[in-house]
């Protein structure tokens, strides 16, 4: 069904998908797997999200941040990670000439939709070696149960 929506000539989603493909071609990223819901390459911080039978695991790759300036909130099934990355280059030094800036600087916020079975009262967040790891327990009712056959 999804493909038929995208391929319909009057579909707004189809028009967006065609535009995304044209932009990907323009910037040389065609052929990479993507989805209409994916974020652009280079979005800061990059995240990996997965789940185990008992938890949802989020890893945000954000080196060079002060852990005390990282914000993590969970509200209505959306996890928000926010912070700020300083440039590391003196801002008002006339002796410093900047030739290129490849590292993203400034404030950032990432919002990640979570499954409905997460338990917002059981969340742990740790920042180590530039990686923020957030672990959110899943409700016990979401846990797989072994049924004994009699």
Secondary structure, DSSP 8 states (H G I E B T S, - for coil): -HHHHHHSTT-HHHHHHHHHHHHHHHHT-TTS---TT---TT-SSEEEEEE-SSEEEEEEE-TT--GGG-EEEEETTEEEEEEEE---S-TT-TT-------S--EEEEEEEE--TTEEEEEEEEEEETTEEEEEEEE-GGGS-------
